[in-house]
């Protein structure tokens, strides 16, 4: 009997290991990059994107390794586009590893904004499991999808682009914080209005950098959008809350999108000993009060997304439309109001008690039933919780 049980357990362990190895291949951005296209469809278009990166140069582009120095440049991104494995777009770059060179780069961004008759920049910071190419293309797509009409800047830290290299990405994300601090400091010095969209592990980099700059009395951010934030939000030891508070005096409004169907954050929670992530607990009490700044939390669990349920902010026109209004400074309460200017991109979960009408409450992304994830993805994400249990 014991021999039979050992065989069953052995097969179970083998199956779990096989699932992990398979995920490492099929969900790794560097091995199987996704096509990048606008959620709105339409004709092919070109977006101009500034970029800064601490990746190591590779040919005429940047690879997967940390380079220990900041480089920057500007390029045009054609959308739709496919980033083939191992191929990064050729770009013209320059060193930005000194205050003088980085300041000159920031002034180039300001002049580009002025040429577009505006004074804003959208800073896009990618998350874990991303290559330079995908970060660049996604930044262009997000600017296009949210109808951003001014300068766009992508910060690409040295993620290895592998689903099963999570620990390595954590280490690299720490290296990136000083570089982003320097970049944001110089961009703010030009007088540009800075708006941010950060995804996954990129959220912790942005929050850390914004908080450090705020302590210096610099680093003003108008709208900060955090999607699938991979930051601890544990009761009694809330890293996310601490980071918000540290940056609160310099951020006009923070919008957090969370989903409980996120495979990457399920894995992250297990890796961190079961500690909840801010980007996966939309229905818990993340309504931060005095001292944290203005924070809107949106449940995006029903948004259409990628197989891992982690990059829904680039796969859903519902998300693009709501982010567009968030970038315009429209509060969540107004976006959920039936007669609001956005055409109700959100649904209020506390309307009966009038909490949302007063500017608080819980919000859910408005997604029609036929657009919501079907049984297949939902089942896969439940099984993932068994493969990588939250302790």
Protein Blocks (a to p, Z undefined) as FASTA:
>chain_A
ZZmmmmmmmmmmmmmmmmmmmmmmmmpmklmccddddfkgpaddddddddddfbdcehjb
ccfbdehiacdddddddddddddehiacddddddfkbfklmmmmmmmmmmmmmmnopabd
cdddddehiafklmmmmmmmmmmmnopabdcdddddfbehiaklmmmmmmmmmmmmmmmm
mmmmmmmmnopacddddehjlmmmmmmmmmmmmmnopaiafbdcdehiacdfbehiafkl
mmmmmmmmmcfbacddddfkbfklmmmmmmnnopacfklmmmbccbccehiapaddddfk
lpccdfkommmmmmcfklmmmmmmmmnopafklmmpmkbmnlpaaccfklmnommmnopa
jddddddfklpccfklmmmmmmmmmmmccZZ
